Amino acid sequence: MSDDDAEAFEHYDDSAGREPALGPPRRRREHVSEQHVPVRFPAATIEAVGELVEADGMSVSAWIRRSVDRAVEDRTASEEAP
């Protein structure tokens, strides 16, 4: 468990840490520029991605987003080409 996880555990272990925050509830923007999409990968794929992200100096999420963006661009460009 990381230090951040341990701090969070201690915070929420205390019943006072589970009280709702004061003030009005935060509202989501109507037009969200990004959308969260849960995706599952086999452990071996994530291990391989982990090695690649270390070499590229990126997070796993950023590396996957970049890879998907590139695939979409390539596919879109090939479908638009005469």
C-alpha positions, 0 to 999 in steps of 0.5 A, spaced: 500 500 500 502 506 498 503 512 503 497 516 499 493 509 500 495 509 507 493 516 508 486 515 505 485 509 509 486 512 515 482 518 513 476 514 511 477 509 517 475 515 522 467 516 521 468 524 521 472 522 514 465 519 511 461 525 513 459 529 506 462 535 505 459 542 507 456 547 501 452 545 495 454 539 491 458 540 485 455 539 479 458 536 472 458 540 466 453 539 461 458 538 456 464 534 458 470 534 453 473 527 455 469 521 457 471 516 462 471 509 458 472 503 463 476 498 459 479 491 461 486 488 458 489 481 460 495 482 465 500 480 460 498 486 455 498 491 461 505 488 463 508 489 456 505 496 456 508 498 463 515 496 460 513 501 454 511 506 458 517 506 462 521 507 456 517 513 453 516 516 460 509 516 460 503 513 464 499 507 462 493 511 461 497 517 457 500 511 453 494 508 451 490 514 449 496 516 445 496 509 441 488 509 440 488 516 438 494 514 433 490 508 431 483 512 429 488 518 425 491 512 421 484 509 420 480 515 418 486 517 414 486 511 410 478 511 409 479 518 406 484 517 401 482 515 394 
